[in-house]
Amino acid sequence: MPAPINQRQSLERELAELPRQIAKYQRELEGIPQENSARRERLGWQIRRDRKRMAQIKARLASGPDVMPVR
């Protein structure tokens, strides 16, 4: 797949990939025993981080082409 040519396309690509990543973490979390709390906490943190990132990207894309601050 060719690299995005601008920041908007890059954000759209990242937004498309995040739900798959969250689903992967969720499946992994479901397969980890309750006793492995450290691993479960880390996966939970990664899921929350990716959901927050999705919200940030959606807000940036919704703000229009003129307001695209750099990360």
N, C-alpha and C positions, 0 to 999 in steps of 0.2 A: 504494500500500500504506500503510495507516495506521501511524503511529509506534507503537513498542512502549510499553506502558503501565507497564512496570516494568523493573528492571535485568536480571532473569532473561530476559525476552523479548528484550531488547536483546542480551544475550550469545548467546542461541540464534540470533538473526538473523545476528549477526557470524560465528558458527561455521558457519552454512549458507553464507555468502558466501565464506569463506576458501578452500575447495577450488577454487572457480571461479577465484579470483584467482591461486592457485598454478598452476593449469593454464594460465592465460593467460601468466604469466611463463615457465613451462616451454616453451610453444610459441614464445614470442618468443626465448628463449635458444637453442633448437634452430635458429632461422633466422639467428642472428648468426655471422659468420665468426670463426674462432679468432683472427684478427689483432686483432679489436676486444676486447682483454682487459678494458679498463676497463668497457665496457658489460656484458660477460659477468659480471664480478665483481659489479657492482651488482645485476644480476638474481639472481645466486646468493645475494647477501646478502638480497634481498627475499624470496626463497623460504624461506630459513632463518628469517627474522624471522616470516613468516606461519605457518610450521610451529610455531615456538615459541609464538606467540600462540594457536594452536589448542590446544596442550597446556595452556596456562594457563587458557583458557576451560573446557576439559573438566574440569580439576581443580576450578575454582571451582564449576561446575555440579554436580559429583559431591559436593562438600562439603556440599551441602544448602542449604536456604533461609536458615538462621540464620547461615551464615558466608559472607557476600557482601561482601568488602571492596571499597571504591571504588578504581578505578585511580589 
